[in-house]
Amino acid sequence: MKNPETTADLLHTLGKEMSSKRALLIDRYPNARTSLRMMLSAMGVGAIDNAGTSADVFRQLRAHRFDIILSDYLLEDGRDSQQLLEELREQHLLPRSTVFFVITSERAYHNVVSVAELAPDDYLIKPFTAHELNARLARALYRKRFFAQFYEQLDNGAYVDALATCERLIRQDSGFRFDALRLKGETLNALGRHAEAQRVFQQVLAQRVVPWARMGLAIALRGQQQMSEAEAFGQSLIDDFPEFIAAYDFLAEVREEVGKLTEAQEVLQRAAMISPNNSTRQRMVGDVAARNQDLPTAEKAYGKVLQRRRNSSLRDIDDYTNLSRVMLDRGHTAAARLVTEELRRDWRGNQQGEFAVLVMESLCANQEGEPAKARQAVEKALVLHEALKNEGRSGTVSEKLALDLAHACLVTGDEENARDIIRKIAAENHEDRTMIAQVQSIYAKTGKEAEGQALLAQVGREIVELNNRGVLAARRGDVEGSVRLLMEAAERVPNLQFLVNATKAIFTLLERKGWDPSLARRGIRFLQLAQARDMRNARVISARDLYHRVARKYGVAVVPFTASGMFRSKGGF
């Protein structure tokens, strides 16, 4: 399939498809929407809807699937299209097949970089002509059409199928060969097949020096534990392409992984200066700075996150408690109380919000030298926490906040409840450096470092023992016994490792012995829990692929696992 060369060729190739396209125009001003409507109508777009507010956008996207979205940069409430794009991807309301354009009169460097970083399909600077819109939109629609099957497979979590589609597309004479190679390499990295991904990106780099190929190669090296080489590649990317923001995040992660926390923070802060509106990165800055005990930087970063997300659908209770926690660590108790009052006001009537308020009030009261008030607040928080648990909603309480509860218990003398909470969280997050660091910080603040280290070491030993039971049974050839033990481990400690191991064991058994609906349901539940913990993790993606393969073998319809946005923050698809 030859790639059309002109806008007229593209529109001719798309042909009657344009009349079936549905577009959403997002702008505060009706006149601007009218102008855009006229341009799209002239292109032959069949259905065109309008949204003047963010609420309209979410209502329309929940009701319809759009092929085209054109959004003005500034929205009606002072928010912008970057926030909107973040929200749509976080809530899986924007399929990969949808063309998303940002329209802006903002010529400021930081704003343009921030928009571009979130990878809309394109952005247009006002004023622009109908011809310019036609050319860019036609090209974007044609590209979406070419990769439609690949995008659908990725959205459904079928990575191996998507890889096969990539292979087929690479062989076509389309003009999109390098795009297809990029997607192939990124899919291989996502599947944990890093040596194969390395070869793909080296093949690209032998023909073209492009930052995304160097990034893909760096990720492949890191996946093969070649950390010094990965770090060097990340640094060289920043040196050669200082506006390629994903490279900063990658380099920070590598440096954090090898224990260079100060250097990791420095890289993230450089990225945040270039693209200051990315709230996810600001939170990363806050987390790393808090671990580094750079509390002023952590407070500033968490404050930006709260300011950015306060009025969005992505607002999170943790945004308030992260800021309050750092303020307390700095001795700014009055400021922490103000944030807690804001939390009370913004989350009034929400049980998780009320629980968070009680926890932070207890920590504030303790710092103010009011032990009775601190105990009273933590006792109420424990009662509410138990009520949430009994209602099956304890999972809605973030683990960071649960650790704050444990901290409040420790400082008020309730060591038993503190130990129970910390043991559970440490076991379920033993691979999460940020969570383990918060556990260590809690014990350090209360002068119990040795007790904290002993507890973490004990939890580590128990995890190894639990895992080894199932693994050893598999080595002995007792596949069914191994499945039973691994499921038991996942039920007791639903951490990522156990959830993935149990999922893979179940579907391996089903592949050998035949489909068992009851056992398959348990495997799907473990897989869903694993994905909720880390949908980008290569082990989770591999487990999901095994499930797809076994389900297809027996002609069973797969449960769709939404994968939208899995690569967005790392510069992928």
N, C-alpha and C positions, 0 to 999 in steps of 0.2 A: 504494500500500500504506500504509494508515493506521498510525501508530505506536501500539501498544497502550499504554494509560495506567496500568494497575495491574499489580501482580505477578501476580495471577491471570490477567489478560489475556495477559501475556507468556508464562506457562507454558502457557496454553491454545494460544497461537499456535505455540510451540515443539513442543507436543504430543508425538507419538510419537518425535520426534527425541531427547528426553531419554534414552530407553531405549538409544539407540545411542551416547550420549556415554561417553567414557572419562576418568576422573579420576585424578590422582595426589595423594596426601596426604603432605606432608613435615613430619615433626615428630619430635623426639627421644623423645617420650613416647607409648607405646601408647594410654593412656587418651584423650589428646587426639585421636589419629587415630580412635579408636572413636567419639568424640563427633561428629567431622566426618563420618565415614562414615554415621552415623545421619541427620544432616541432609541429606546428598546423596541417600541412599537414599529419604528421604521426598519429595524433589523428583523422583524417578524416574530418576536417573542409573543407567545400566545396569551399567557396569564400574568398580570402584573399587580402585585399587592403593595400596600403602603404601610409604614410604621413610623409614627412620629415620636414614640416614646419607647424606652426599654421594655416596659410592660407589654406594649403592643408586639414587640419583637418576639418575646418568649411565648406569648399567646399564639402568635401565628406559626412559630416553629413547632410548637407542640401539636398544632392542628394539621400542618401541611409539610410536605417535603419540597424544598426549593432547589432548583438547579443553579440559580444565580442570586447572590445577595450583594447589593451595592450599599455601603454604609458610609455616611459622613463621619469624619474623624470625631467631631464634637457632638455629643448627645445632649439631650434636653436638660439633664440634671447636673451638668458639669463633668460628667464622666466622659469617657472616650471609647472609640471603637476597639482599642487594645483590650480594655477591660471587658467589653462585650465579647470579643473573640475568645478571651480566656474563659469566660463563663460558659459560652456555647460549647467549647471543647471539653471543659470539665464535666459538663452535664450531658455530654454525648448527644447534643442536639444538632451537630454539624457534621454530616457524613463527608467522607473524603471526596465524594463525587460532586459536591457543591462548590461552585466558583464563588469565592469571597473577595470582593474588591473594597479597599478603603479609599475614600475620596476626601482630600484634605486641602485646605488653604494654609495649613501650618507648614511653613518652610523652615521652622527651627530645626536645627540638626538633631537634637535629642529626640524630638517627637517623631521625626521621620525614621530614625534608627529604631526606636522602640516599636513602631508599627511594623517595620520590615522584619524585625527579629521574630515576631510571632508568626511569620510566614503566611500572610494572606497571599492569595494567588497573584495579586498585583495591587498597586496603589497609584492613584491619579492625583496630580496637583492641579487645583483650580487656577485659572480656567482651562478647560480642555474642550476639544472639538468633538463632534459626533464621529468624525472619521477616526480620531484617536481612540475613543471608547470602542468603536466597532472593531478596530484592528486588534486591540488587546483582548477584548472579550471573546472574539471569534477564535483567537489563538488558544486562550485558556479553555474554552469549551471543547475545542478539538482535542487538546491534550487530555482533558478529563475523559473524553469519549474513548481515546486510544487506550487509556489505562483503566477503563471502567471495571473490567473483570478483576483486575489486580486489587483495586481499591475495595471492591465489594468483599473479596476474600479476606483482606486485612481487617475490614470492619467486623467480619464474622469470626476473626481469630484463626482463620485457616492459613497459617503461614507457609506450610509446605506446598499447599495448592497455589498460593500466591507466588512462591518461588518457581514453580513449574510454568506458571503464566509468564513470569519475567523471562524465562528461557525462550519461550515461544516469541515474545515480543522483540527480544534482542535480535532474533534471526530475520525479522521483517525489515524491509527497506522503507523506513518511516520518517527518518529525521529525528527520532527520539531515542536513538541507540544509547547515547550516553546517559540519558534519563533512566532508561531501563537498566543499564549497568549499575547506576547508583542505587536504584531500588533493590536490585538483586543483592548487592553488597550489604546494604542496610538490613535486608531480611535475613541474610546469613549471620550477620552479627547478632541480630535479635534472637536467632535460634541457638546462639552459642557456638556456631560453626565458624570460629574465628579464623582458622587457617585458610579455609576456602574464601572467606571474605577478604583476607589479606591479598590473595592472588587476584581477585577481581579488581581491587583498588590499585594494585600495582600495575595491572593491565591498563587501567585508565590513565594512570600517571605517566606511563611510558609514551602516551600520545598527547596528553594535555596536563598542564599544571593548574589544577583547580582546587580550591580550598576544601570542598566537600570530600574529595577523594583522599586528600591528606588526613582529614578528620576521620574518615572511615577506616583508614589504615591504622591510625593511632588507636582507635577503639579496638580494632582487631589485635593489635599488639598487647594492649592492656588485658584483653580477654585471655591471652596466652601467658599472662603473668610476666610479660617483658616490660616491667614497670619503668625502668630507667629510659628505655627506648620510647615508651609511650609518653613519658614526661617531656623528653627532648622534642618529640614531634609536636606536642601541644604548645610548647614554648615557641618553637619555630613558626607555627601557624599564627600565633599572636604577633610575632615580630614581623612577619611578611604580610599578614592580613589583619591589621588591628581592629577592623570593624566586624570581623567574623566572630560574633559574640559567643556562639556555642563553644568555641575553642577555650574560652576563659572558664566556662563551667566544667568542661572536661578536665582541664589542667588542675583546677581546684579539687575536683574529686580524686584525681590521681595523687595529688600531694597530700590530701587528707588521708587517703588509704595507706600511704607509706609513712604517716605520722608527721608530716610537715604542716602543722596546723596554721602557724603564723603565715607561711607562704601561701597556703590555700585561701586564707582570709584576704590577703593582699590582692590576689588575683580576682576574687569575687568582687571586691570593692572597686577595682578598676573597671570591671564589667558594669557594675551598678552606676558608675559615673557616666559611662557611655550611654547606657540605656536605663535611666533612673525609674522608669514607670513599670518595670516588671516586678510585681509583688512577690512572685515565687522566688526570684533571686534575692530580693531584699530579706525574705524570711531565711534563706540559706546564709546570708551574711550575718543575720542575727544569731542563728544557731551556732555557727562556727566562732563568731566573736564571743558568745557566751562561754563556749568551751575554752577559749583562750583567755578568759577572764578580762577581756576588753569590754567592760560593761558600758562605757559611753557609746561605743560603736554599736553594740547590741541594742541598746535603748533607742538609738536613732533609727536603726534599721527596722526594728519591730514597730516603732511609731509610724514609719512610712507605710508599713503593711496595713496597720489598722486604719490609717487615714485613707489608703487606697481602696480598701475593701469594705469600709464601714457601711456604705449604702448599696452594696452589690449583693447578688445572690450567692457569692462566694464567701461572704463574711463568715467568720468562724470564731467560736468561743475562745479558741487558743490564741487568736490575735490579741485579745484583751489580756489573757492570763500570762502570755509570754512577756508582754510589756510590763505588767504588774510585777512579775517575778524578778525581772532585771532591776526595776526601780527599788524593790525591797532589798535586793542584794547591794545596791548602791547606797542604801540607807535613806532613800527618798520615800518614806512611808506615806506622807501626805499626798504625794503625787500618785502613789500606788492606790491609795483609797479613792482618789478621783476617777482613776480608770475603772476601779471596781464598781463605783457608783454608775459610771457610764454603762458598764456591763449589765448592771441590775436594770437600768432604764431600757436599754436596747433589747434585752432578752426577757423582759417581764412576761410571766405566764408560761415560760418554757422551763421544764424541770431541770434540763441540763444546765441552763443558764443560772437557775436558782442554786443548784449544787455548786457551780463554779464560784458564785458570789460568796457562799458560806466558806468554802475552802480558802479563798483569798482573804476574807475577813478574819479568819482564824490566824493566818500568817501575819496579817497586819497588826492584829491585837497583840500577838506574842511579841512582835518587834517594838510595840508601844509600851511594853511592860504591863500588859493586862492579861495575866495567865487565866483568870476565871472566864473572861470573855472569849479567849482563844479556845478554851476547852468546850465552852457552851456551843460555839460555832462549829467546831469539828465534830462534836457529838450529833448535832443536827445534820451535818454533811454525811456522816456515816449512816444515819437512818435513811436519808434520801438516796444514798448510794445503794443501800440494800433494797429499797423499794424499786429502784430502777432495775436492779438485778432480778428481782422476783417477777417483774413485768417483762423480762427478756430484753431489756433495753440498756443493760450495762455496757454493751458494745458501742453505744452511741456516745459514751463518755471517752474522750481522748485519753490515751495512755500518759501523755504529758501531764494532764490534769489529775489523773489517778495518782501519779507520782507526787504531785503537789499535795494531794490528800495524805499520802504516806508521810510526807515531810511534816505536815500539820500534826499528824498523829505522833511522830517522833518527838517534836518539840513540846508537846503537851503530855508526854510520858506514856502514851499508848503504844508501846513497842511491839506488842503482839499483832495488832492490826496493821501497823506499818510493815512489819516483816512479811505478813501474808500478802499484802498488796505488792510489795517490791519483788518477792519471790515469783509471783505469777507474771508480772510484767517483764522481769529479767529473763525468765524462761521463754516467753513468747517473742522476745526481741533480742535474743542473744547475739544476733548478727548486726544489730542497729547501733552504730557507734554513738549516735546522738543520745539515744535512750540510755545506754549503759553509762555514758558520761553524766547524764542527769542523776542516775542512781548514785554514782560516786560522789557527785556534788552534794547531794542531800546528806550523805553520811559525813562528808567533810565539814559541812556547815554546822552539824550537830556534834562535832568532835568524836565521831565514831568511825573513823576511816578503816580501822582494822576489822571491825564488825562487818562493814560493807564489803570489803575485799573477801572476807571469809564466806559471806553469803553468796557472792557472785561466783566464787570458785566452786562452792558446793552445787549451785545450780548448773554450772558447766559440766561437772562430773555426772550429774543426774541425766542431763541431756545426752551425753555420750553413751551412757549405759542404756538409756531407753532406745536410742537409735541402733546401737549394736545388736540388741536382741533380735530385731527384725531382720537386719542385714545378715547376721550369722545364720538365721533360719533359712534365708534364701540361698546362702552358700551351701548349706547342707542339702539343698534340693527340696526343702519343705516350703513350696511356694504358698500353699494355703495358710500354713502356720505363720509365714512371714507377713502375709496380708493381714492376718488377724492382729499380730503384734504391732505392725505399723499403723493400723487403724486405731488401736488402743492408744498408741503414743500420740497420734494426731488429736484424738479426743481429749486426752489429758493435757497436752501442751500444744495448742494450735499455732505453732510457729511456722515460718515459711518452709523450713527444711522438712519438718514432719508432714505438713500438708501435701507438699510435692511428692515426697516419698510414698505416702499412702495412696495418692492419686495414681501414680505410675504403677504401683504394685497391683492395685485393683484392676486397672485396664490391661495390664500385662496378663493377669490371670484370666480375665474375660476373653482376651484374644486367643488364649490357649484352650480354654474350657467351654467357651460359648457364652452368649449374652445372658446375664442375670439382671433383670430390671431393678430389683431391690439393691443389689450390690452396686450397680451402675449409679443409682441415685446417690449413694453415699460418696462414690467417687466424684460425682459432679458437685456435690456440696463441698467436699474438700477443695476441689479445684476453684470454686467460686470464692472460698475463704482465702485461698492463696492469692488469687488475682486481686482481691480487695486489699491485700497487704502490699503487693508490688506487681502490678500488671506488666511492667516493662522487664521483669526479671526473666533471663533466658531459660531458667529451670521451669518457670511457670508456663512460658510459651511452649516449651518442649512437652510438658505434661498435657497441655491443651491439645497439641497436635496429635499426641498418642490417643487421646480420647476421640478426636475426630476420625482418626484412621480406623479405630476399632468399631466405632458406631457405623461408619460407612461399610465396613466388612459385613456387618449383619443387617444392613438396610434400615438402621434406626435413625430417625431424624435427630440432628444434634441440637442441643440447647444453645442458642446464640450467646456468645460472650462478646460484649461490646468492647472493641479495641480502639475506638476513635481517640485520637490525641496521644497515643502511646509514645510517639517519638517526637512530639512537637517541641518539648522544652529542651531537647538535646540536639536540635538541628536536623532531625531525620525527617522521614516522609512528610 
